[in-house]
Amino acid sequence: HLPLKYTGEARQKITAFYLAQEAIEIIRNIKENNSTFQGDHWLKGIPYSEDCFYIDYKNNSEGIDCNQKDQATLKFSKEKGYSYETGEETNFQRIIEVINQTDDNFYITSTVFWGDQEDEKIVVYKHFYNYMDIKNE
């Protein structure tokens, strides 16, 4: 049997992974809706700047300093899950960064922190392509 300490650490890591992946899925959803249904520019609604940003499933987003993870602390409520608006403050912070954005593609990193130690974070990477604008010749 594992000590309870390790069970709690495993729970933190699993939750952090799912929160990091959730941000990737939110970005994917915005991109797909822009390209497929709305005919908008494929990057509309995806924040991009020299800094990082946070975003949740309700499309609450804001640019933040990449070094200020406490600006992106998630809250939790049983009714609404994790968001930045309502609920009890958690120990999870999520920061998203767009890297190497061009007209055709970009990378996203979604990092979730949950403690003071350097290794108490999960980073998920995703490469997105603008495949909807590819023209057949």
SVG drawing of the C-alpha trace seen along z (x, -y; Angstrom):
<svg xmlns="http://www.w3.org/2000/svg" viewBox="-24 -41 36 43">
<polyline fill="none" stroke="black" stroke-width="0.4" points="0.0,0.0 1.2,-3.4 1.3,-6.1 -1.5,-8.7 1.1,-11.3 1.7,-9.6 -2.0,-9.2 -2.5,-12.9 0.5,-13.7 -0.9,-11.4 -4.3,-13.1 -2.7,-16.5 -0.8,-15.3 -3.8,-13.7 -5.9,-16.8 -3.2,-19.1 -2.8,-17.0 -6.6,-17.1 -6.6,-20.9 -3.7,-21.4 -5.3,-19.2 -8.7,-21.1 -7.0,-24.4 -5.7,-22.7 -9.2,-21.4 -10.7,-24.9 -8.2,-26.4 -9.0,-23.5 -12.7,-24.2 -12.3,-27.9 -10.1,-27.2 -12.5,-24.6 -15.6,-26.7 -13.9,-29.7 -12.8,-27.7 -15.8,-25.3 -18.9,-27.1 -18.4,-30.8 -16.0,-31.5 -13.9,-33.7 -10.2,-34.0 -8.9,-30.7 -7.2,-32.5 -10.1,-34.8 -10.7,-34.6 -7.3,-33.0 -5.3,-35.5 -1.8,-36.1 0.8,-38.6 4.3,-38.7 2.9,-37.5 0.9,-34.5 -2.8,-34.2 -5.4,-32.2 -8.7,-30.8 -11.5,-28.7 -14.4,-26.8 -16.6,-29.9 -14.1,-31.8 -13.0,-34.0 -9.5,-35.0 -7.0,-37.6 -3.3,-38.3 -1.0,-37.9 2.7,-38.0 4.2,-34.6 6.1,-34.7 3.1,-35.6 1.3,-32.3 -0.7,-33.4 -2.6,-35.7 -4.2,-32.5 -5.4,-30.7 -8.4,-28.4 -11.4,-28.2 -13.7,-25.2 -17.4,-24.7 -19.3,-21.5 -21.9,-23.0 -19.6,-24.6 -16.3,-22.8 -13.0,-24.7 -13.1,-28.3 -11.6,-31.7 -14.9,-33.3 -16.8,-31.4 -16.0,-28.8 -13.4,-28.2 -9.8,-29.1 -7.7,-26.1 -3.9,-25.6 -3.9,-25.1 -2.7,-27.9 -3.0,-27.5 -1.0,-29.5 -1.2,-29.2 1.4,-30.5 1.2,-30.7 4.6,-30.1 5.8,-30.7 2.5,-31.9 2.4,-32.3 -0.5,-32.5 -0.3,-28.7 0.4,-27.2 1.3,-27.8 2.3,-25.9 0.5,-26.1 1.9,-25.2 -0.6,-24.7 1.2,-24.7 -0.6,-23.9 1.2,-24.5 0.0,-23.3 2.8,-23.9 5.9,-25.7 8.4,-23.0 9.8,-23.3 8.6,-19.8 5.0,-20.5 3.8,-21.3 2.5,-19.6 3.2,-21.0 1.2,-19.9 2.2,-21.0 0.1,-21.1 0.9,-22.1 -2.1,-23.6 -2.3,-23.9 -4.6,-26.1 -5.7,-23.2 -9.0,-24.8 -7.3,-27.3 -5.4,-24.7 -6.3,-25.1 -6.4,-22.2 -4.8,-23.0"/>
</svg>
